[in-house]
């Protein structure tokens, strides 16, 4: 507890964390994604109708689409009849305009909203057991994003890098070398506190993002994963909530792995700059090399873990029908999690042992 208090208060990490999370809140408030439907009235109409349709396909929902189709067909038939009379010379051009304007449109849904609803209805009819009516925007931003959260990444690097190197750069390490508790106990306690702090920052960051999505789009629906078109080829028989929680679990592993790598580099190089840039390189280099490719998630690396959701993408086909994005298999999930946990353990033990060995060498010198 004392070590955690020292990190938050004396190292001023609490202020850094507060500023970082405040910036995240501001960015969430400034986020104004364009609605899928234009004009805005069509978007509002679509959301109101979808609120009643939400969930699996039922006979009542099928009746709604059938009745709207009948109304539109009747309107189109009446319009065609007027045009036929004009083409046959039965009415003049002036009378054409009068009769066309006199035909009332019985449709209850605007054309813009109807086109969007009809498209989703056609998709749901392909497999009603796995395809539910849900909003295709909003939460898809979280489940489909392949971008890094740079604010979270920066906070993790600062916490794990400066939290270790402070003793070296302030000269406190020389005093700690004379104390038996300044050996394994100190670094083990500091390492545990930093990992705990990184976990707390991750949960707060995710909470801000989730709250933003809930306020904008409502809670994540309890629907099969395949309800989102981006997962339509997935073989996973799970719901969206399960995938969301699992993808956040991968992200937490990515946070802990990045922190462990940064702490190891901090002890190895004894400089905050070395630790920060080294940890940043491990996190972003794979992202720039493999971003948008299945390699980012097929081989364990901090970047893929920090994104998380890519481990649940289904096969993606190109225009020719060939697979250019291969889904991660069940074996791939097991190997990724197992390898990551192993790396976390080895890096943590390596950090403790390296710190102790450097102490012993310094005392002998």
C-alpha positions as CSV (number, residue, x, y, z in Angstrom):
1,X,0.0,0.0,0.0
2,X,2.9,2.4,0.8
3,X,4.5,1.6,-2.5
4,X,1.2,2.3,-4.3
5,X,0.8,5.6,-2.4
6,X,4.3,6.6,-3.3
7,X,3.7,5.9,-7.0
8,X,0.4,7.9,-7.0
9,X,1.3,10.9,-4.8
10,X,5.1,11.3,-4.7
11,X,5.6,10.3,-8.4
12,X,2.5,12.4,-9.3
13,X,1.1,9.5,-11.4
14,X,-2.3,10.3,-10.0
15,X,-2.2,13.6,-11.7
16,X,-1.0,12.1,-15.0
17,X,-3.7,9.5,-14.9
18,X,-6.4,12.1,-14.1
19,X,-5.3,14.3,-17.0
20,X,-5.1,11.3,-19.4
21,X,-8.6,10.1,-18.5
22,X,-10.0,13.6,-18.6
23,X,-8.6,13.9,-22.2
24,X,-10.3,10.7,-23.1
25,X,-13.6,12.0,-21.8
26,X,-13.2,15.2,-23.8
27,X,-12.4,13.2,-27.0
28,X,-15.5,11.0,-26.4
29,X,-17.7,14.1,-26.0
30,X,-16.2,15.6,-29.2
31,X,-16.9,12.5,-31.2
32,X,-19.7,13.1,-33.6
33,X,-19.9,10.2,-36.0
34,X,-22.1,10.8,-39.1
35,X,-25.4,8.9,-38.9
36,X,-25.9,6.1,-41.5
37,X,-29.1,7.7,-42.7
38,X,-29.7,11.2,-44.1
39,X,-31.5,13.4,-43.5
40,X,-31.4,13.2,-39.6
41,X,-35.2,12.8,-39.5
42,X,-34.8,9.4,-41.4
43,X,-32.2,8.3,-38.8
44,X,-34.5,9.2,-35.9
45,X,-37.4,7.3,-37.6
46,X,-35.2,4.3,-38.2
47,X,-34.1,4.2,-34.6
48,X,-37.7,4.4,-33.3
49,X,-38.8,1.6,-35.6
50,X,-35.8,-0.5,-34.7
51,X,-36.5,-0.1,-31.0
52,X,-39.8,-2.0,-31.7
53,X,-38.2,-4.6,-34.0
54,X,-35.1,-5.3,-31.7
55,X,-34.5,-9.0,-31.2
56,X,-35.2,-12.2,-33.2
57,X,-37.5,-12.3,-36.1
58,X,-41.2,-13.0,-35.2
59,X,-44.4,-13.4,-37.1
60,X,-45.5,-9.9,-36.0
61,X,-42.3,-8.4,-37.4
62,X,-42.8,-10.3,-40.7
63,X,-46.3,-9.0,-40.8
64,X,-45.0,-5.4,-40.4
65,X,-42.7,-5.8,-43.4
66,X,-45.4,-7.5,-45.5
67,X,-48.0,-4.8,-44.7
68,X,-45.6,-2.0,-45.6
69,X,-44.7,-3.8,-48.8
70,X,-48.4,-4.1,-49.7
71,X,-49.0,-0.4,-49.1
72,X,-46.0,0.5,-51.2
73,X,-47.1,-1.9,-54.0
74,X,-50.6,-0.4,-54.0
75,X,-49.2,3.2,-54.2
76,X,-46.9,2.2,-57.1
77,X,-49.8,0.5,-58.9
78,X,-51.9,3.6,-58.6
79,X,-49.0,5.7,-59.9
80,X,-48.4,3.3,-62.8
81,X,-52.1,3.5,-63.8
82,X,-51.9,7.3,-64.1
83,X,-48.8,7.1,-66.2
84,X,-50.5,4.4,-68.4
85,X,-53.4,6.7,-69.1
86,X,-51.0,9.5,-70.0
87,X,-49.0,7.2,-72.3
88,X,-52.2,6.1,-74.0
89,X,-53.2,9.7,-74.6
90,X,-56.2,9.5,-72.4
91,X,-55.0,12.6,-70.3
92,X,-53.0,15.6,-71.0
93,X,-49.7,16.6,-69.3
94,X,-51.5,19.0,-67.1
95,X,-53.9,16.4,-66.0
96,X,-51.0,14.0,-65.4
97,X,-49.6,16.3,-62.8
98,X,-52.9,16.8,-61.1
99,X,-53.7,13.1,-60.9
100,X,-50.2,12.2,-59.8
101,X,-50.4,14.7,-56.9
102,X,-53.8,13.3,-56.0
103,X,-52.6,9.8,-55.5
104,X,-52.0,9.5,-51.7
105,X,-49.0,7.5,-50.5
106,X,-50.2,5.1,-47.8
107,X,-46.6,4.1,-46.8
108,X,-45.9,4.6,-43.1
109,X,-42.1,4.6,-43.4
110,X,-40.0,7.1,-45.3
111,X,-38.1,5.8,-48.4
112,X,-34.7,6.4,-46.7
113,X,-35.5,4.5,-43.5
114,X,-37.4,1.8,-45.4
115,X,-34.4,1.0,-47.7
116,X,-32.2,0.6,-44.6
117,X,-34.7,-1.6,-42.8
118,X,-35.4,-3.7,-45.8
119,X,-31.7,-4.3,-46.3
120,X,-31.4,-5.5,-42.7
121,X,-34.6,-7.6,-43.0
122,X,-33.1,-9.4,-46.0
123,X,-30.0,-10.2,-44.0
124,X,-32.0,-11.5,-41.1
125,X,-34.0,-13.8,-43.3
126,X,-30.8,-15.5,-44.4
127,X,-30.6,-17.1,-40.9
128,X,-33.3,-16.0,-38.4
129,X,-31.8,-18.1,-35.6
130,X,-28.4,-16.2,-35.7
131,X,-29.4,-12.8,-37.2
132,X,-31.3,-10.5,-34.9
133,X,-32.6,-6.9,-35.4
134,X,-30.0,-4.6,-33.8
135,X,-28.4,-1.3,-34.6
136,X,-25.5,-1.9,-37.0
137,X,-23.7,1.2,-35.9
138,X,-22.6,2.3,-32.4
139,X,-21.2,-0.8,-30.6
140,X,-19.8,-2.1,-33.9
141,X,-17.2,0.7,-33.4
142,X,-15.9,-1.1,-30.3
143,X,-16.2,-4.6,-31.6
144,X,-14.9,-3.8,-35.1
145,X,-12.2,-1.2,-34.4
146,X,-8.6,-2.1,-35.3
147,X,-7.1,1.1,-34.0
148,X,-4.9,1.4,-30.9
149,X,-6.0,3.5,-27.9
150,X,-3.0,5.8,-27.8
151,X,-4.2,7.6,-24.6
152,X,-4.3,4.3,-22.7
153,X,-1.1,3.2,-24.2
154,X,0.7,6.4,-23.2
155,X,-0.6,6.1,-19.7
156,X,0.6,2.5,-19.4
157,X,4.1,3.4,-20.7
158,X,4.4,6.3,-18.3
159,X,3.2,4.3,-15.2
160,X,5.4,1.3,-15.9
161,X,8.4,3.2,-17.2
162,X,8.8,6.0,-14.8
163,X,7.6,4.0,-11.8
164,X,10.7,1.8,-12.1
165,X,13.4,4.2,-13.2
166,X,12.7,6.8,-10.6
167,X,15.0,5.1,-8.1
168,X,17.8,5.0,-10.6
169,X,17.5,8.6,-11.8
170,X,17.0,10.1,-8.4
171,X,19.9,8.3,-6.8
172,X,17.6,6.4,-4.4
173,X,18.8,3.0,-5.8
174,X,22.2,3.4,-4.1
175,X,20.5,3.6,-0.7
176,X,18.3,0.7,-1.5
177,X,21.3,-1.5,-2.3
178,X,22.4,-1.3,1.3
179,X,19.0,-2.5,2.6
180,X,18.1,-6.2,2.4
181,X,14.5,-5.2,1.7
182,X,15.7,-3.1,-1.2
183,X,16.4,-6.3,-3.1
184,X,13.7,-8.8,-4.2
185,X,11.0,-7.5,-1.9
186,X,11.1,-4.0,-3.2
187,X,11.1,-4.7,-6.9
188,X,8.5,-7.4,-6.5
189,X,6.2,-5.0,-4.5
190,X,6.8,-2.2,-7.0
191,X,6.1,-4.5,-10.0
192,X,2.8,-5.8,-8.4
193,X,1.7,-2.2,-7.6
194,X,2.4,-1.1,-11.2
195,X,0.5,-4.0,-12.7
196,X,-2.4,-3.3,-10.4
197,X,-2.3,0.4,-11.2
198,X,-2.3,-0.4,-15.0
199,X,-5.2,-2.7,-14.5
200,X,-7.2,0.0,-12.7
201,X,-6.4,2.6,-15.4
202,X,-7.5,0.1,-18.1
203,X,-10.8,-0.5,-16.3
204,X,-11.4,3.2,-15.9
205,X,-10.6,3.8,-19.6
206,X,-12.8,1.0,-20.7
207,X,-15.6,2.3,-18.5
208,X,-15.4,5.7,-20.1
209,X,-15.6,4.3,-23.6
210,X,-18.5,1.9,-22.7
211,X,-20.5,4.7,-21.0
212,X,-20.0,6.8,-24.0
213,X,-21.4,4.0,-26.3
214,X,-24.3,3.3,-23.9
215,X,-25.3,7.0,-23.8
216,X,-25.2,7.3,-27.6
217,X,-26.5,3.9,-28.7
218,X,-28.0,2.1,-25.7
219,X,-26.7,-1.0,-24.0
220,X,-25.0,-3.8,-26.0
221,X,-27.9,-6.1,-27.1
222,X,-28.1,-9.7,-26.0
223,X,-28.0,-11.0,-29.6
224,X,-25.9,-13.7,-31.5
225,X,-22.5,-12.5,-32.7
226,X,-23.6,-13.0,-36.3
227,X,-26.2,-10.3,-36.0
228,X,-23.5,-7.9,-37.0
229,X,-22.6,-8.3,-40.6
230,X,-18.9,-8.1,-40.0
231,X,-19.2,-11.4,-38.1
232,X,-21.6,-13.1,-40.5
233,X,-19.1,-15.8,-41.4
234,X,-18.1,-16.6,-37.8
235,X,-18.5,-20.1,-36.6
236,X,-18.6,-19.0,-32.9
237,X,-21.9,-19.7,-31.2
238,X,-21.8,-16.9,-28.7
239,X,-23.5,-13.6,-28.1
240,X,-22.2,-10.0,-28.5
241,X,-21.8,-9.5,-24.8
242,X,-19.6,-12.5,-24.5
243,X,-17.4,-11.4,-27.4
244,X,-17.2,-7.9,-25.9
245,X,-16.0,-9.2,-22.5
246,X,-13.6,-11.6,-24.1
247,X,-12.1,-8.9,-26.4
248,X,-11.7,-6.7,-23.3
249,X,-9.9,-9.6,-21.6
250,X,-7.5,-9.7,-24.5
251,X,-6.9,-6.0,-24.2
252,X,-6.2,-6.4,-20.5
253,X,-3.6,-9.0,-21.3
254,X,-2.1,-6.5,-23.8
255,X,-1.9,-3.8,-21.1
256,X,-0.2,-6.1,-18.7
257,X,2.2,-7.4,-21.3
258,X,3.1,-3.9,-22.4
259,X,3.7,-2.9,-18.8
260,X,5.8,-6.0,-18.1
261,X,8.0,-5.3,-21.2
262,X,8.4,-1.7,-20.3
263,X,9.4,-2.5,-16.7
264,X,12.0,-5.0,-17.8
265,X,13.5,-2.5,-20.2
266,X,13.4,0.1,-17.4
267,X,15.5,-2.2,-15.1
268,X,17.8,-3.2,-18.0
269,X,18.5,0.4,-19.3
270,X,17.8,2.3,-16.0
271,X,16.5,5.2,-18.0
272,X,12.9,6.3,-18.4
273,X,13.5,7.3,-22.0
274,X,14.8,3.9,-22.9
275,X,11.9,2.2,-21.2
276,X,9.2,4.5,-22.8
277,X,10.5,4.3,-26.3
278,X,11.3,0.6,-26.0
279,X,7.8,-0.2,-24.8
280,X,6.3,2.0,-27.4
281,X,8.2,0.2,-30.1
282,X,7.1,-3.2,-29.0
283,X,3.4,-2.0,-29.0
284,X,3.3,0.0,-32.3
285,X,5.8,-1.7,-34.7
286,X,3.6,-4.8,-35.2
287,X,0.6,-2.5,-35.6
288,X,2.3,-0.6,-38.5
289,X,3.7,-3.8,-40.0
290,X,0.5,-5.9,-39.9
291,X,-2.3,-3.4,-39.3
292,X,-5.5,-4.6,-41.0
293,X,-4.0,-8.1,-41.6
294,X,-4.8,-11.4,-39.8
295,X,-1.0,-11.7,-38.9
296,X,-1.6,-9.1,-36.2
297,X,-3.8,-11.6,-34.4
298,X,-2.4,-14.9,-35.5
299,X,0.9,-14.3,-33.7
300,X,1.0,-13.0,-30.1
301,X,2.1,-9.4,-29.9
302,X,1.2,-6.4,-27.7
303,X,-0.4,-4.5,-30.6
304,X,-2.9,-7.3,-31.4
305,X,-3.7,-7.8,-27.8
306,X,-4.2,-4.1,-27.2
307,X,-6.8,-4.1,-30.0
308,X,-8.5,-7.3,-28.8
309,X,-11.5,-7.5,-31.0
310,X,-9.6,-8.8,-34.1
311,X,-9.3,-12.3,-32.5
312,X,-13.0,-12.7,-33.1
313,X,-13.3,-11.6,-36.7
314,X,-14.6,-14.1,-39.1
315,X,-13.1,-15.0,-42.5
316,X,-13.2,-12.0,-44.8
317,X,-13.4,-12.5,-48.5
318,X,-12.1,-10.3,-51.3
319,X,-14.1,-9.4,-54.4
320,X,-13.0,-12.7,-56.1
321,X,-14.2,-14.8,-53.2
322,X,-10.8,-15.6,-51.9
323,X,-10.0,-15.4,-48.1
324,X,-7.6,-12.6,-47.4
325,X,-8.3,-12.4,-43.7
326,X,-8.3,-15.7,-41.9
327,X,-10.1,-16.1,-38.6
328,X,-8.3,-17.1,-35.5
329,X,-9.0,-20.7,-34.6
330,X,-9.8,-22.1,-31.1
331,X,-6.2,-23.5,-31.0
332,X,-5.0,-20.0,-31.9
333,X,-6.9,-18.5,-28.9
334,X,-5.4,-21.1,-26.5
335,X,-1.9,-20.6,-27.8
336,X,-2.2,-16.8,-27.7
337,X,-3.4,-16.7,-24.2
338,X,-1.0,-19.3,-23.0
339,X,2.0,-17.7,-24.6
340,X,1.0,-14.2,-23.3
341,X,0.6,-15.5,-19.7
342,X,4.0,-17.3,-20.0
343,X,5.7,-14.1,-21.2
344,X,4.1,-12.1,-18.4
345,X,5.5,-14.6,-15.8
346,X,8.9,-14.8,-17.4
347,X,9.2,-11.0,-17.8
348,X,8.1,-10.4,-14.2
349,X,10.6,-12.9,-12.8
350,X,13.3,-11.6,-15.1
351,X,12.7,-8.0,-13.9
352,X,13.0,-9.1,-10.2
353,X,16.2,-11.2,-10.9
354,X,17.8,-8.5,-13.1
355,X,17.2,-5.8,-10.5
356,X,18.7,-8.0,-7.8
357,X,21.7,-8.9,-9.9
358,X,22.4,-5.3,-10.7
359,X,22.3,-4.5,-7.0
360,X,24.8,-7.2,-6.2
361,X,27.2,-6.1,-9.0
362,X,27.0,-2.5,-7.7
363,X,27.7,-3.5,-4.1
364,X,30.7,-5.6,-5.3
365,X,32.0,-2.6,-7.3
